[in-house]
Amino acid sequence: MSEINGAAITILTEAPDGGPITEYDVSHFLTYARLIDAERAGTDWREAASEILLCAVEDDPAGSRRCWESHLARAHGVVKGPVSI
């Protein structure tokens, strides 16, 4: 659990998968922005997972990687929004 402006924020082991924006997504817009910024800056996934998602990368590298991948994918999905053809 982390804090933003004194409010406790819980990070799930995996972000919501597709579908409409959830309350979890809304409460994590800043987290998603930080993940996208870190990706664009070339930050190693381990550093981003540890610093942004508070994952225990050394203790659970596979779980941390899944957490990071799912949250980064969700971040891109939320930013991109629904696509209609």
Buried (B, 14 or more C-beta within 10 A) or exposed (E): EEEEEEEEBEBEEBBBEEEEBEEBBEEBEEBBBBBBEBBEEEBEBBEBBBBBBBBEBEEBBEBBBBBBBBBBBBBEBBEEEEEEE
